[in-house]
Amino acid sequence: MRYPKECVLKECVEAVIRPLEPGDRPLLDAFYQQIPESDRWFMNYDVMDPAIMDKWFEAVEKGSVRSILALCAETVVGQGSLYIRGFGATSHVGRFRIVVLPEFRQKRLGTWLLLDLIQLAMDQGLETLRADLVTGVEDGAIEAVQKFDFFKFAELKEYVKDINGNRQDLVIMIKRLHKGWSDF
C-alpha cells in the first residue's frame, strides 16, 4: 500500500493517511485529548494514561498493532488500528478500532480508514476481521461496516456499561477476507 495517501472528504476537506511513526506521540496525545471522555470510555485501554500509551507504541513497534493516522494540516483528525495476535487459535483474526474527531465524523474519513485497515489485514494474511461495537452508541459505525460486508456474528445483551453505569449491548461484527481479492 502506498503512503502517504491523499483523500478528499465531504465538503472538499483534504486529509492525508499515513502509518503511525514513533515521533507521532505528541500528535496522538493531542488528538485523544479532543475525543470526548464518553467516547474514550468504550476503548479497550485508557489512552490518557502515559504508561498505557508507552505499551501501545511498543506493540506498534513489535508489529502486533498496525496503526494509521489521518491528518489535516499536520493535526491528527482520525486514527485506525489493526490488532494482530500472530499466535494461537485466533491468529487468523484481526481486530480493529477507528477513532475520528467529532467534527470530522460523517465526512467519510472513517470509511477511508476502514478501507486501509481491511487492506492491511489482507496484506497480513488474516482471514477474518472483527469489530466490537456498542449498540445505541456506535450505530453509525455498525451501519458503516455493514456496507463493507461485515455481518453481526453475535450480540451480547447488556454486556457493557456506559460512562453513567447504564448497560448497553455489544455487537460483534465479522468480515471474512478472501485471499483472491486484490482491490475493492
PyRosetta script that sets phi, psi and omega in degrees:
from pyrosetta import init, pose_from_sequence

init()
pose = pose_from_sequence("MRYPKECVLKECVEAVIRPLEPGDRPLLDAFYQQIPESDRWFMNYDVMDPAIMDKWFEAVEKGSVRSILALCAETVVGQGSLYIRGFGATSHVGRFRIVVLPEFRQKRLGTWLLLDLIQLAMDQGLETLRADLVTGVEDGAIEAVQKFDFFKFAELKEYVKDINGNRQDLVIMIKRLHKGWSDF")
pose.set_psi(1, 138.6)
pose.set_omega(1, -177.4)
pose.set_phi(2, -92.8)
pose.set_psi(2, 131.2)
pose.set_omega(2, 174.8)
pose.set_phi(3, -130.9)
pose.set_psi(3, 153.3)
pose.set_omega(3, -3.9)
pose.set_phi(4, -70.2)
pose.set_psi(4, 151.4)
pose.set_omega(4, -179.8)
pose.set_phi(5, -113.1)
pose.set_psi(5, 123.2)
pose.set_omega(5, 178.1)
pose.set_phi(6, -91.1)
pose.set_psi(6, 138.8)
pose.set_omega(6, 177.3)
pose.set_phi(7, -139.9)
pose.set_psi(7, 151.3)
pose.set_omega(7, 178.3)
pose.set_phi(8, -109.1)
pose.set_psi(8, 124.9)
pose.set_omega(8, -179.7)
pose.set_phi(9, -93.2)
pose.set_psi(9, 178.6)
pose.set_omega(9, 174.3)
pose.set_phi(10, -57.0)
pose.set_psi(10, 153.6)
pose.set_omega(10, 180.0)
pose.set_phi(11, 64.4)
pose.set_psi(11, 24.6)
pose.set_omega(11, 176.1)
pose.set_phi(12, 58.8)
pose.set_psi(12, 27.0)
pose.set_omega(12, 174.8)
pose.set_phi(13, -79.8)
pose.set_psi(13, 132.4)
pose.set_omega(13, -179.9)
pose.set_phi(14, -100.5)
pose.set_psi(14, 143.5)
pose.set_omega(14, 176.6)
pose.set_phi(15, -138.1)
pose.set_psi(15, 157.1)
pose.set_omega(15, 176.5)
pose.set_phi(16, -120.6)
pose.set_psi(16, 130.6)
pose.set_omega(16, 177.0)
pose.set_phi(17, -107.9)
pose.set_psi(17, 133.2)
pose.set_omega(17, 179.3)
pose.set_phi(18, -152.6)
pose.set_psi(18, 163.2)
pose.set_omega(18, 177.0)
pose.set_phi(19, -66.1)
pose.set_psi(19, 150.6)
pose.set_omega(19, 172.9)
pose.set_phi(20, -65.2)
pose.set_psi(20, 138.6)
pose.set_omega(20, 178.5)
pose.set_phi(21, -117.6)
pose.set_psi(21, 155.4)
pose.set_omega(21, -177.6)
pose.set_phi(22, -54.1)
pose.set_psi(22, -33.5)
pose.set_omega(22, -178.6)
pose.set_phi(23, -80.5)
pose.set_psi(23, 3.4)
pose.set_omega(23, -177.0)
pose.set_phi(24, -84.1)
pose.set_psi(24, 2.5)
pose.set_omega(24, -175.8)
pose.set_phi(25, -55.3)
pose.set_psi(25, -47.5)
pose.set_omega(25, 179.2)
pose.set_phi(26, -62.1)
pose.set_psi(26, -37.9)
pose.set_omega(26, 178.3)
pose.set_phi(27, -64.5)
pose.set_psi(27, -42.1)
pose.set_omega(27, -179.1)
pose.set_phi(28, -70.1)
pose.set_psi(28, -39.2)
pose.set_omega(28, 176.5)
pose.set_phi(29, -60.4)
pose.set_psi(29, -44.3)
pose.set_omega(29, 178.9)
pose.set_phi(30, -63.9)
pose.set_psi(30, -38.1)
pose.set_omega(30, 178.6)
pose.set_phi(31, -61.0)
pose.set_psi(31, -51.4)
pose.set_omega(31, -176.8)
pose.set_phi(32, -67.3)
pose.set_psi(32, -25.5)
pose.set_omega(32, 175.6)
pose.set_phi(33, -66.4)
pose.set_psi(33, -23.1)
pose.set_omega(33, -179.6)
pose.set_phi(34, -90.6)
pose.set_psi(34, -8.5)
pose.set_omega(34, 178.3)
pose.set_phi(35, -82.4)
pose.set_psi(35, 128.4)
pose.set_omega(35, -179.5)
pose.set_phi(36, -56.5)
pose.set_psi(36, 143.5)
pose.set_omega(36, -179.9)
pose.set_phi(37, -56.2)
pose.set_psi(37, -36.2)
pose.set_omega(37, -179.7)
pose.set_phi(38, -64.7)
pose.set_psi(38, -28.0)
pose.set_omega(38, 175.2)
pose.set_phi(39, -78.4)
pose.set_psi(39, -43.8)
pose.set_omega(39, -179.7)
pose.set_phi(40, -62.6)
pose.set_psi(40, -27.6)
pose.set_omega(40, -178.2)
pose.set_phi(41, -54.6)
pose.set_psi(41, -35.7)
pose.set_omega(41, -174.4)
pose.set_phi(42, -88.0)
pose.set_psi(42, 2.7)
pose.set_omega(42, 176.7)
pose.set_phi(43, -78.6)
pose.set_psi(43, 159.3)
pose.set_omega(43, -177.5)
pose.set_phi(44, -80.9)
pose.set_psi(44, -2.9)
pose.set_omega(44, -179.3)
pose.set_phi(45, -151.2)
pose.set_psi(45, 157.9)
pose.set_omega(45, -178.8)
pose.set_phi(46, -86.4)
pose.set_psi(46, 98.2)
pose.set_omega(46, -176.6)
pose.set_phi(47, -70.5)
pose.set_psi(47, -7.0)
pose.set_omega(47, 177.5)
pose.set_phi(48, -89.8)
pose.set_psi(48, -8.0)
pose.set_omega(48, -180.0)
pose.set_phi(49, -90.7)
pose.set_psi(49, 114.3)
pose.set_omega(49, -177.9)
pose.set_phi(50, -56.9)
pose.set_psi(50, -36.1)
pose.set_omega(50, -179.6)
pose.set_phi(51, -66.4)
pose.set_psi(51, -38.4)
pose.set_omega(51, 177.5)
pose.set_phi(52, -64.9)
pose.set_psi(52, -43.6)
pose.set_omega(52, -179.7)
pose.set_phi(53, -66.9)
pose.set_psi(53, -33.4)
pose.set_omega(53, 175.0)
pose.set_phi(54, -59.6)
pose.set_psi(54, -46.9)
pose.set_omega(54, 179.6)
pose.set_phi(55, -64.2)
pose.set_psi(55, -38.0)
pose.set_omega(55, -179.7)
pose.set_phi(56, -65.0)
pose.set_psi(56, -44.1)
pose.set_omega(56, 177.6)
pose.set_phi(57, -64.1)
pose.set_psi(57, -34.9)
pose.set_omega(57, 175.2)
pose.set_phi(58, -63.2)
pose.set_psi(58, -40.8)
pose.set_omega(58, 178.7)
pose.set_phi(59, -64.3)
pose.set_psi(59, -37.2)
pose.set_omega(59, 176.3)
pose.set_phi(60, -64.1)
pose.set_psi(60, -44.7)
pose.set_omega(60, -179.8)
pose.set_phi(61, -62.4)
pose.set_psi(61, -38.1)
pose.set_omega(61, 179.7)
pose.set_phi(62, -75.3)
pose.set_psi(62, -20.3)
pose.set_omega(62, 179.0)
pose.set_phi(63, 97.7)
pose.set_psi(63, 3.1)
pose.set_omega(63, 177.8)
pose.set_phi(64, -82.2)
pose.set_psi(64, -11.4)
pose.set_omega(64, 172.3)
pose.set_phi(65, -131.0)
pose.set_psi(65, 130.5)
pose.set_omega(65, 172.8)
pose.set_phi(66, -109.4)
pose.set_psi(66, 127.7)
pose.set_omega(66, -175.5)
pose.set_phi(67, -130.5)
pose.set_psi(67, 140.7)
pose.set_omega(67, 177.0)
pose.set_phi(68, -125.4)
pose.set_psi(68, 151.1)
pose.set_omega(68, 178.5)
pose.set_phi(69, -118.8)
pose.set_psi(69, 148.7)
pose.set_omega(69, 169.4)
pose.set_phi(70, -113.0)
pose.set_psi(70, 127.7)
pose.set_omega(70, -177.4)
pose.set_phi(71, -124.0)
pose.set_psi(71, 143.8)
pose.set_omega(71, 169.1)
pose.set_phi(72, -124.8)
pose.set_psi(72, 120.0)
pose.set_omega(72, 179.3)
pose.set_phi(73, 50.8)
pose.set_psi(73, 49.0)
pose.set_omega(73, 176.3)
pose.set_phi(74, 65.6)
pose.set_psi(74, 15.6)
pose.set_omega(74, 176.0)
pose.set_phi(75, -114.4)
pose.set_psi(75, 130.7)
pose.set_omega(75, 178.2)
pose.set_phi(76, -71.5)
pose.set_psi(76, 125.7)
pose.set_omega(76, 179.0)
pose.set_phi(77, -116.8)
pose.set_psi(77, -9.5)
pose.set_omega(77, 178.0)
pose.set_phi(78, -161.6)
pose.set_psi(78, 154.2)
pose.set_omega(78, -179.4)
pose.set_phi(79, -148.3)
pose.set_psi(79, 137.7)
pose.set_omega(79, 176.9)
pose.set_phi(80, -129.3)
pose.set_psi(80, 143.5)
pose.set_omega(80, -179.9)
pose.set_phi(81, -134.6)
pose.set_psi(81, 140.2)
pose.set_omega(81, 174.9)
pose.set_phi(82, -114.2)
pose.set_psi(82, 124.5)
pose.set_omega(82, -177.8)
pose.set_phi(83, -103.9)
pose.set_psi(83, 125.6)
pose.set_omega(83, -174.2)
pose.set_phi(84, -121.5)
pose.set_psi(84, 128.6)
pose.set_omega(84, -179.9)
pose.set_phi(85, -77.5)
pose.set_psi(85, -50.2)
pose.set_omega(85, 178.5)
pose.set_phi(86, 84.0)
pose.set_psi(86, -16.5)
pose.set_omega(86, -179.4)
pose.set_phi(87, -150.3)
pose.set_psi(87, 146.3)
pose.set_omega(87, 170.5)
pose.set_phi(88, 97.8)
pose.set_psi(88, -171.8)
pose.set_omega(88, -171.7)
pose.set_phi(89, -63.3)
pose.set_psi(89, -24.4)
pose.set_omega(89, 179.7)
pose.set_phi(90, -114.9)
pose.set_psi(90, 25.2)
pose.set_omega(90, -179.5)
pose.set_phi(91, -68.1)
pose.set_psi(91, -14.1)
pose.set_omega(91, 178.0)
pose.set_phi(92, -88.3)
pose.set_psi(92, -2.3)
pose.set_omega(92, -176.7)
pose.set_phi(93, -109.9)
pose.set_psi(93, 129.9)
pose.set_omega(93, 173.2)
pose.set_phi(94, -107.8)
pose.set_psi(94, 145.6)
pose.set_omega(94, 174.8)
pose.set_phi(95, -113.6)
pose.set_psi(95, 151.3)
pose.set_omega(95, 179.7)
pose.set_phi(96, -138.6)
pose.set_psi(96, 161.7)
pose.set_omega(96, 176.7)
pose.set_phi(97, -144.0)
pose.set_psi(97, 135.4)
pose.set_omega(97, 176.1)
pose.set_phi(98, -124.0)
pose.set_psi(98, 133.5)
pose.set_omega(98, 178.1)
pose.set_phi(99, -129.2)
pose.set_psi(99, 131.3)
pose.set_omega(99, -178.2)
pose.set_phi(100, -131.5)
pose.set_psi(100, 139.5)
pose.set_omega(100, 176.1)
pose.set_phi(101, -56.6)
pose.set_psi(101, 142.5)
pose.set_omega(101, -178.2)
pose.set_phi(102, -51.9)
pose.set_psi(102, -40.3)
pose.set_omega(102, -178.0)
pose.set_phi(103, -73.8)
pose.set_psi(103, -8.0)
pose.set_omega(103, 177.3)
pose.set_phi(104, -107.5)
pose.set_psi(104, 5.4)
pose.set_omega(104, 176.2)
pose.set_phi(105, -77.6)
pose.set_psi(105, 155.2)
pose.set_omega(105, -178.1)
pose.set_phi(106, 65.4)
pose.set_psi(106, 22.6)
pose.set_omega(106, 178.0)
pose.set_phi(107, -118.9)
pose.set_psi(107, 10.5)
pose.set_omega(107, -179.8)
pose.set_phi(108, 75.0)
pose.set_psi(108, 10.3)
pose.set_omega(108, 177.1)
pose.set_phi(109, -65.2)
pose.set_psi(109, -42.8)
pose.set_omega(109, 177.7)
pose.set_phi(110, -59.5)
pose.set_psi(110, -35.7)
pose.set_omega(110, 177.8)
pose.set_phi(111, -64.8)
pose.set_psi(111, -44.8)
pose.set_omega(111, 177.6)
pose.set_phi(112, -59.9)
pose.set_psi(112, -44.5)
pose.set_omega(112, -180.0)
pose.set_phi(113, -65.2)
pose.set_psi(113, -41.3)
pose.set_omega(113, 178.9)
pose.set_phi(114, -61.6)
pose.set_psi(114, -43.5)
pose.set_omega(114, 178.5)
pose.set_phi(115, -58.2)
pose.set_psi(115, -43.1)
pose.set_omega(115, 179.3)
pose.set_phi(116, -66.8)
pose.set_psi(116, -39.4)
pose.set_omega(116, 179.8)
pose.set_phi(117, -67.0)
pose.set_psi(117, -37.3)
pose.set_omega(117, 175.6)
pose.set_phi(118, -62.0)
pose.set_psi(118, -44.8)
pose.set_omega(118, 179.0)
pose.set_phi(119, -63.9)
pose.set_psi(119, -41.5)
pose.set_omega(119, 177.3)
pose.set_phi(120, -60.6)
pose.set_psi(120, -41.6)
pose.set_omega(120, 179.0)
pose.set_phi(121, -62.1)
pose.set_psi(121, -43.3)
pose.set_omega(121, 178.8)
pose.set_phi(122, -66.0)
pose.set_psi(122, -40.5)
pose.set_omega(122, 177.9)
pose.set_phi(123, -61.6)
pose.set_psi(123, -30.0)
pose.set_omega(123, 179.3)
pose.set_phi(124, -83.4)
pose.set_psi(124, -3.1)
pose.set_omega(124, 179.5)
pose.set_phi(125, 79.6)
pose.set_psi(125, 16.4)
pose.set_omega(125, 179.1)
pose.set_phi(126, -71.0)
pose.set_psi(126, 152.2)
pose.set_omega(126, -179.1)
pose.set_phi(127, -104.4)
pose.set_psi(127, -23.4)
pose.set_omega(127, -176.0)
pose.set_phi(128, -139.7)
pose.set_psi(128, 143.7)
pose.set_omega(128, 176.0)
pose.set_phi(129, -120.7)
pose.set_psi(129, 136.0)
pose.set_omega(129, -174.6)
pose.set_phi(130, -128.2)
pose.set_psi(130, 139.5)
pose.set_omega(130, 172.7)
pose.set_phi(131, -132.4)
pose.set_psi(131, 133.1)
pose.set_omega(131, 174.7)
pose.set_phi(132, -102.7)
pose.set_psi(132, 117.8)
pose.set_omega(132, -174.6)
pose.set_phi(133, -128.6)
pose.set_psi(133, 148.6)
pose.set_omega(133, -176.5)
pose.set_phi(134, -96.9)
pose.set_psi(134, 120.9)
pose.set_omega(134, 178.8)
pose.set_phi(135, -69.4)
pose.set_psi(135, 144.7)
pose.set_omega(135, -177.8)
pose.set_phi(136, 84.0)
pose.set_psi(136, -15.6)
pose.set_omega(136, 179.4)
pose.set_phi(137, -117.2)
pose.set_psi(137, -44.2)
pose.set_omega(137, -176.4)
pose.set_phi(138, -115.3)
pose.set_psi(138, 37.8)
pose.set_omega(138, -178.3)
pose.set_phi(139, -61.4)
pose.set_psi(139, -36.4)
pose.set_omega(139, 177.6)
pose.set_phi(140, -62.1)
pose.set_psi(140, -40.3)
pose.set_omega(140, 178.1)
pose.set_phi(141, -67.7)
pose.set_psi(141, -38.3)
pose.set_omega(141, 178.6)
pose.set_phi(142, -62.4)
pose.set_psi(142, -46.1)
pose.set_omega(142, 177.7)
pose.set_phi(143, -61.9)
pose.set_psi(143, -40.9)
pose.set_omega(143, -177.8)
pose.set_phi(144, -64.1)
pose.set_psi(144, -45.6)
pose.set_omega(144, -177.7)
pose.set_phi(145, -70.0)
pose.set_psi(145, -29.6)
pose.set_omega(145, 177.1)
pose.set_phi(146, -62.5)
pose.set_psi(146, -30.9)
pose.set_omega(146, 177.7)
pose.set_phi(147, -66.2)
pose.set_psi(147, -18.4)
pose.set_omega(147, 179.5)
pose.set_phi(148, -109.2)
pose.set_psi(148, 30.7)
pose.set_omega(148, 173.5)
pose.set_phi(149, 68.3)
pose.set_psi(149, 22.8)
pose.set_omega(149, 168.0)
pose.set_phi(150, -77.7)
pose.set_psi(150, 145.6)
pose.set_omega(150, 177.2)
pose.set_phi(151, -129.8)
pose.set_psi(151, 156.3)
pose.set_omega(151, -179.8)
pose.set_phi(152, -72.5)
pose.set_psi(152, 113.0)
pose.set_omega(152, -179.2)
pose.set_phi(153, -88.2)
pose.set_psi(153, -37.6)
pose.set_omega(153, -180.0)
pose.set_phi(154, -158.4)
pose.set_psi(154, 156.2)
pose.set_omega(154, 174.4)
pose.set_phi(155, -133.0)
pose.set_psi(155, 124.5)
pose.set_omega(155, 179.7)
pose.set_phi(156, -102.7)
pose.set_psi(156, 105.6)
pose.set_omega(156, -175.8)
pose.set_phi(157, -67.2)
pose.set_psi(157, 131.8)
pose.set_omega(157, 177.1)
pose.set_phi(158, 48.8)
pose.set_psi(158, 42.2)
pose.set_omega(158, -173.5)
pose.set_phi(159, -85.4)
pose.set_psi(159, -36.0)
pose.set_omega(159, -177.9)
pose.set_phi(160, -113.5)
pose.set_psi(160, 160.7)
pose.set_omega(160, 175.9)
pose.set_phi(161, -115.1)
pose.set_psi(161, 138.5)
pose.set_omega(161, 175.0)
pose.set_phi(162, -77.8)
pose.set_psi(162, -179.2)
pose.set_omega(162, -174.3)
pose.set_phi(163, -62.7)
pose.set_psi(163, -21.5)
pose.set_omega(163, 179.1)
pose.set_phi(164, -95.5)
pose.set_psi(164, 3.8)
pose.set_omega(164, 178.3)
pose.set_phi(165, 89.1)
pose.set_psi(165, 3.5)
pose.set_omega(165, 177.7)
pose.set_phi(166, -78.9)
pose.set_psi(166, 135.5)
pose.set_omega(166, -179.5)
pose.set_phi(167, -76.5)
pose.set_psi(167, 141.4)
pose.set_omega(167, 179.9)
pose.set_phi(168, -132.3)
pose.set_psi(168, 156.9)
pose.set_omega(168, 176.4)
pose.set_phi(169, -83.8)
pose.set_psi(169, 143.4)
pose.set_omega(169, 175.1)
pose.set_phi(170, -109.8)
pose.set_psi(170, 126.7)
pose.set_omega(170, 178.2)
pose.set_phi(171, -109.2)
pose.set_psi(171, 134.1)
pose.set_omega(171, 177.8)
pose.set_phi(172, -100.3)
pose.set_psi(172, 116.1)
pose.set_omega(172, -179.4)
pose.set_phi(173, -103.9)
pose.set_psi(173, 135.2)
pose.set_omega(173, -175.8)
pose.set_phi(174, -125.1)
pose.set_psi(174, 143.7)
pose.set_omega(174, 171.0)
pose.set_phi(175, -129.4)
pose.set_psi(175, 127.8)
pose.set_omega(175, 174.8)
pose.set_phi(176, -85.8)
pose.set_psi(176, 131.1)
pose.set_omega(176, 179.4)
pose.set_phi(177, -101.1)
pose.set_psi(177, 142.0)
pose.set_omega(177, -178.5)
pose.set_phi(178, -113.9)
pose.set_psi(178, 129.4)
pose.set_omega(178, -175.6)
pose.set_phi(179, -59.8)
pose.set_psi(179, -30.1)
pose.set_omega(179, -176.5)
pose.set_phi(180, -75.0)
pose.set_psi(180, -11.9)
pose.set_omega(180, -179.1)
pose.set_phi(181, -73.7)
pose.set_psi(181, 134.3)
pose.set_omega(181, 176.7)
pose.set_phi(182, -121.3)
pose.set_psi(182, -13.8)
pose.set_omega(182, -179.7)
pose.set_phi(183, -154.3)
pose.set_psi(183, 172.4)
pose.set_omega(183, -178.5)
pose.set_phi(184, -102.6)
pose.dump_pdb("model.pdb")
